[in-house]
Amino acid sequence: MVENFVNKIIRGDCLELFQSIPDNSIDVTFADPPFNLKKKYNNYKDKIALEAYLEWCKEWIEEMVRVTKPAGSIFLHNIPKWLTYYAGFLNEIADFKHWISWDAPTAPMGKTLQPSHYGILYYAKNSRENKFYELRYPHKRCRKCNYLLKDYGGKKAMLHPFGPLVSDVWTDIHRIKHNKYRDEHPCQLPIHLLERIILMSSDEGDIILDPFNGTGTTALAAKRLGRKYIGFDIDAKYIEICRRKLGMEEADSRLGKTRVSFFLDNIVTIRDIDWEELSNYYQIPEAARDIDHTSIRLFNSSKVIVKNFSSKSKKNNNEKQIILNLNYMQ
Ligand SMILES: C[S@@+](CC[C@H](N)C(=O)[O-])C[C@H]1O[C@@H](n2cnc3c(N)ncnc32)[C@H](O)[C@@H]1O
């Protein structure tokens, strides 16, 4: 029974733990495995022979597909080199949807064609049944003049007040930059990356499984968005950090009753179908073409709650998540 595992973070080898998860029982599986790049994990050795690494990847990828529901989605995050092999495995057992390029802005130095993006493979267990929601992100604007950076030419009258549809190139989500915001883990992902994936592929109450949970980015994103989670990790220390963070987290990432993704005090991803409801919370220029120079603004009666949560000692406990709790309209 999958219910026995729901909202749990379990220590162990994912291949063994997968044995207890029934076929077709999970809505979304997401994996961010070790990249075999000699990263310094707590006790996991991140360098094994190429053949052995790929053979192992094939095994857990097959398990991810097996446990995913027919309408469910499978996401794999890695560097392009390994994703080329993963796509070969997946093309045999699932339906390709997208290769998302995540340009996690950094400034590579040293040589030309230095890797500066990650890939996220998006497969459907069955593309005819796949659950999928269109997403929007905020317009990018000039910091000085506030005009839109993108030139919409003669189409300004069709500008969407919130922002454009999310494409398969994601340039607006940064890696966690400062040590003070990170856990003691070498490759923690930003929560709003996972929130975007979860908003796109699941509904409230759906189950999200991550076999390489780390310090729990996927589980935290799922909880904030009112989804259920299951996380596996081999390392006791990461499990403990994750459980502690989950204990302090609430399912409160929303504007009114609508689930959205925040980064600090900004809403960074919404579902297109939710805009009609969300638009009630914004001051929006009357003429669509004015969006070109005027930002939409949340009504200022919003109440801002600053929550502290960190896996670190009290001394370093300065990680902050700002959540807008717009309760004036509820
Ligand atoms: C790239 S990290 C995942 C980081 C995670 N996405 C986060 O944001 O915190 C890979 C994780 O896989 C775990 N791991 C390695 N081998 C494993 C295995 N056989 N079963 C389960 N977890 C494993 C490591 O301990 C590590 O935390």
The ligand as a MOL file (V3000), in Angstrom:
LIG
                    3D

  0  0  0     0  0            999 V3000
M  V30 BEGIN CTAB
M  V30 COUNTS 27 29 0 0 0
M  V30 BEGIN ATOM
M  V30 1 C 22.3040 15.1620 -6.2190 0
M  V30 2 S 21.8680 14.7250 -4.6090 0 CHG=1
M  V30 3 C 20.1670 15.1740 -4.4640 0
M  V30 4 C 19.9740 16.5400 -3.9090 0
M  V30 5 C 18.5240 16.9370 -3.7530 0
M  V30 6 N 17.8890 17.1290 -5.0330 0
M  V30 7 C 18.3860 18.2060 -2.9330 0
M  V30 8 O 17.9770 19.2540 -3.5020 0
M  V30 9 O 18.6800 18.1820 -1.7440 0 CHG=-1
M  V30 10 C 21.8360 12.9760 -4.6670 0
M  V30 11 C 21.4530 12.2800 -3.3770 0
M  V30 12 O 21.3580 10.8730 -3.6300 0
M  V30 13 C 21.7210 10.1640 -2.4500 0
M  V30 14 N 22.0100 8.7730 -2.8390 0
M  V30 15 C 23.1280 8.2970 -3.4370 0
M  V30 16 N 22.9670 6.9680 -3.7050 0
M  V30 17 C 21.7320 6.6200 -3.2860 0
M  V30 18 C 20.9850 5.4190 -3.3360 0
M  V30 19 N 21.4850 4.2930 -3.8410 0
M  V30 20 N 19.7290 5.4220 -2.8310 0
M  V30 21 C 19.1950 6.5640 -2.3100 0
M  V30 22 N 19.8690 7.7310 -2.2440 0
M  V30 23 C 21.1190 7.7690 -2.7380 0
M  V30 24 C 22.8810 10.9820 -1.8870 0
M  V30 25 O 23.0360 10.7690 -0.4900 0
M  V30 26 C 22.4580 12.4190 -2.2390 0
M  V30 27 O 21.8360 13.0510 -1.1350 0
M  V30 END ATOM
M  V30 BEGIN BOND
M  V30 1 1 1 2
M  V30 2 1 2 3
M  V30 3 1 2 10
M  V30 4 1 3 4
M  V30 5 1 4 5
M  V30 6 1 5 6
M  V30 7 1 5 7
M  V30 8 2 7 8
M  V30 9 1 7 9
M  V30 10 1 10 11
M  V30 11 1 11 12
M  V30 12 1 11 26
M  V30 13 1 12 13
M  V30 14 1 13 14
M  V30 15 1 13 24
M  V30 16 1 14 15
M  V30 17 1 14 23
M  V30 18 2 15 16
M  V30 19 1 16 17
M  V30 20 1 17 18
M  V30 21 2 17 23
M  V30 22 1 18 19
M  V30 23 2 18 20
M  V30 24 1 20 21
M  V30 25 2 21 22
M  V30 26 1 22 23
M  V30 27 1 24 25
M  V30 28 1 24 26
M  V30 29 1 26 27
M  V30 END BOND
M  V30 END CTAB
M  END
